[in-house]
Amino acid sequence: MKKHIRIRRWIIVLAITLIVTIYYRGTLGDILFEIGNLPASITIISLLFTTIFYIIEGKLIQFVASRHSKGFTWKQGTEVAYISSFYRFLTMGAAAGPAEVYYLHQEDIPLSRATGMCLVKYIIHKITVAVYGIISYLALSKEMKSILRPYRFYISIGTLIMVLFTIILIAVCTSKKFSKLILWLVKKIPVKKAGLQRRLGDLGKSIILLQEESTVLLKDKKKILWIFILNIGKQTCYYLIPAIFLYHRSKIRALNAITLMAICNMLAGVLPAPSGIGSLEFVFLQLFQTLTETDVAASVILLYRFVTWMMPFAIGGIFVLFQKKRINRNT
């Protein structure tokens, strides 16, 4: 019976992989063409930055998991980070969080604690993206602000939304009164479908787990500082990738590209799209075409997606295979 269940699972995974390949077939050819025109050194450096990103992400996972599993290693954290990226790509972002929770649970971390831990990590990540983006916007040179003047209104609105979103996230993590108010408002929503009612119930449980983890974490100011610094480091790795491509194609200063990418990432976070798919491309093209030609900006975002989505997906798939074999041996 277990063998048949495993076979069915792999059939589902392969089917989803095939669907995703078909879904992305329109861009794969363009990406391969652009990669073929790049010097090998540029591709290697960009892949190196992606690798550093996942090594840092692995350290972050170890940091927050260490309270529940003293033996949880940096290597295990990096494996979980890559596995999460595999499911992120397969499901357009929908299953990245649940996959991380599941594989942390496989490392003997209680399911409820793994859920709360991942929620806290996600909240700190979103706060970091907002802070990085806001500081980048404020630090723009007069020349850059002049170039972006046509988009100043939209950038300001997006920044304001992100600030409010960040304040709400912090309030949910730290204030029981605020979270009770949110749950009270949610319960007032007229919901008839059982599935939606269950999700609203899960929301309440998630907030409780989030606050439990946040309460403990807030007592360790040193750990919070390190988590924030590591988040800044991993985001910088990703912001450097388009900076490298743009410097190669248009000689755009790296600092300008990094600050503008931070703003793009912040603004993409307030647009309704799964895992920023589509929204980042839209914002990137709108802002970066003020610095370079539209076709150059389009090729850069394609390369960026390849390096930050497709390569981690491929590596994550290898780790998924190893994890499946290990789990099967233990069952």
N, C-alpha and C positions, 0 to 999 in steps of 0.2 A: 504493500500500500504506500509506504513512504517513498519507494522508488518511483511509483507512478506520479505521486505529488511533485517530486523533484523534476521529473520529465516535463510535467505540465507547466511548472514554473519557468523552466528554461525555454519552452516553446513560446510562452508569453513574452519573456525578455527578448527573444530573437525576433518575434513579431513586431514588438515596439521598436526595436532597433531598425528593422526594415522600414517601418513607417516614418521614423525620424529621418532616415537616409533619403527617402523619397521627398519628404518635406523640405529638406535642405538642398536638394539636387540643383536648384536654380543658382545657388551661390557657390557650390563646391568648385565648379569649373572656374569661376572668376577668382576664387581664393587661390587655387592652384596656379593660375596664370600669374597672379601678383607675386606669389612666393617664388616662382621661376625667375622673375625679374629682379629679385632682391639678392644682394651679396650674401653669401653664406654666413658671414660674420654678424650681420644684422639679425638674421633668423635665429642664430645660436644665442646671441645676447638676449633677445626677447624671450626665448624659451627658458633661459637661465633665470630671468626675472619672474617668470611664471612658476618655476620650480621653487624659488625662494618664497614666493607668495604662499605656496602650499606647505612649505616647511614651517613658516611662521604660523599659518593656520593650525598646523598640527600641534605646535607649542601652545597656542591659545586653548585648543581642546584639552590638552594635558593639564593646563593651568586650572581650568574650571572643573575638570574631572578628578583631580587629585584629592579633593575633599571626600569623595565617595569611593575612590579606589586608589590606595596608596601605591600600588604596583603598576598603575597605568603609565606607560612610557611615551616619550616624545614620538618614537617610531609608530606606535599604535595610533596616536593622535593624527599623524600625517596620513596613515592608511585610511582612517575614517574620513579625513578631509577629501581625499581623492575619490573614495567610494561615494561620498555625498555629491561630488561633481559629476560622477557617472550617472546617477539618478536625476540630477538636475537637468542634464542634457536630454536624457530619455523622455522626461515628463514635462519639458519646457519650464522647469523650475518648481513644479508642484510637489515633488516627492523628496526634495533635497533635505529638508528638515526631518521628516519622518524617517528617512534612511539613516541619517546621523543618529537619531534616537535609538533606532533598532540595533545598529551595530555597536553603539555604546552599551546597550543592554546585553549584547552578546559578550561584552567584556566584564560581565558581572556587576554592572551598575544598575540599581533598581530602576524600573521603567519610569516611575514618577519622578525620580531624581534626575534621570537623563533628560526628561522632557523639560523640567524646570531649568536645568543647566543650559540646555540649548536655547531656551527662550531668553535667558539672561545674556548669553553670548550674542544672540541676534539683536537684542535691544542696544547693547554697547556698540555693536557694529554700526547700526543705523545712526546712533548719536555721533559716532566718529565721522561717518560720511557727511553728516550735517555740519559738524564743527569744521571739518577740513574744507568743505565747499564754501562755507560762510567766510572763513579766514582768507581763502583764496580770492573770493570776490572783493573783499575789503583791501587785499594786498595788490590788486591789479594796478599796473602802471597807468599813468594818464593816457599814454598812447593806446593801451589795450582797452581802457574804458571808452575812449573816443571811437575805436573801431567797433565796439559792441553797443554803441549808443542806440541803434535801431531796436535792439533786443532788451534794452535796460528795463522797460516796464515788465516784461515777462520774466526776466531774471529776478527782479525785485519781488514779484508776486510769488514765484516759485520758492525763493529764499524765505519769505514770510511763512508760507505754508509749511516748509521744512522746520522752521523754528517752532511753530505751534505744535507740529507733530512730535518734535523732540521733547518739548515741555510736557505733552500728554504722556509720552512713554516714560519719562522720569517720574511723573506723578503716579502712574499706574504701578511702577516698581516700588515706590516709597510710601505712598499714602493709602491707607486702608479706607479712609472716608471717600477719597476720589474713586477708588475701584468699586466701592459699594454703590456710589452714585451711577457709575457706568453700567453696572449690572442691573440696577433698578430701572435705568432708562431702556436697556436692552429688553428687559422683561415686559416693558410696556408696548413693545412692538407686536402688533397682532400677527401671530404665526400659527398657521393651521397644519402645515406639513410636519409629520413626525421627524423627518430628517433634519429640518431646520431647528426644531425644538431641541433635538439631541445636540446639535452644534452649539446652540446657545448654552446648553448645560455644560458642554465641554469648555466653552469660553470661561465660565465661572471657575471651573477646576484649574484651567491654565493660569488664570490670574492668581489664584491661591498659591500654586506651585512657584510662579514667578516671584511673588512677594517673599515666600519662604527662602528661596535661593538668594534673592536680592538682600534680604535682611542679614544673612550670614556674610555675604560677600562685602557688603558695605562696611562691616567691622574691620575688614582687612584692607586698609587704605593703600598699602604698598602693592597688593595684588591688583587692585583696581587700576592703579597708575601704570603697572606693567602691561595689563590687558589693553589699556588705552594706547600706550606707546607701540605695542605690537600691532594693533589695528592700524595705526598711522603708518607703520613700516610696511605692512602688506598692501595697503591701499597705494602707497607711493610706488611699490613695485609695478602695480598694474597701470598707474598713470605714466610711468616711464616708458611703457611699451609704445603707445602712440607717439610719444615724444621722440623716440628713436626713429620710427618710420617717417615722421614729418621732417625731422632734421635731414634725413637722407634724401627725401624727395624735394623739400622746399626750403631747407636751411632755416627753419623756424626755431627760435631759441627754446631750449628744453624747459626753462622756467615758465615761459609763456604757455607752452603746451601742457605742462603739468597742472598749472593753476586752472587753465580752461577745462581740462579733463575732469578735475575735481568738481568744478561747477556743473559740468555736464552730468556727472554721476549723481550729484545731489538733486538736480532738476528731474532727471529720469526717474528718481525714486518717488516723486509725487505724481507721476503719470500712471494711470491704471493699465498696467501690462504685467504679465507673469515674468518675474525675475528680471524685469527691465528689458525683455526682448521686444525690439521694435522701438520702444521709447528712447533708449540710449542712442540708437542709430539716428532717430529723428532729431534729437537735441544736438548730437554730435555734428551732423551735417549742417544744421542751422547755424551753429556757432563757429565751427571751424572753416566753413566756406568764406568767412570774413578774413581769414588769414592765408588761405590757399585756394587753388582751383577746386571746384566741386568734385571733379572726377578723382582728384588726389585724395580729398577727404573721404570719398566713398571707398576707395581702395584701402585706405588706412583702417577704416572701421571694419572692413571685411577681414583684414589681416589680424586685427585686434580680436575679433570674435574667434578666429581660428586658433590663435595662441592661447586665449583664456577660456575657451569652451571646448573645442574639439580635441586638443591635445590632452588636457586633464581628463576628458571623457575616456579617451583611449587608455591612458594609464590607470584610471579608476576601474575600467573593465578588467584589467589584469588583477588588481587587488580584489575585486569581487569574486573572480574565479578562485583565488587562493583562500578567501574567506569561506566560500561555499564548501570547498574541499575540507577545510578545517572543521567547520560546523558539522558536516556529514560524518567525519571521523569520530566526533564527540557524541553523536546521537546513536 
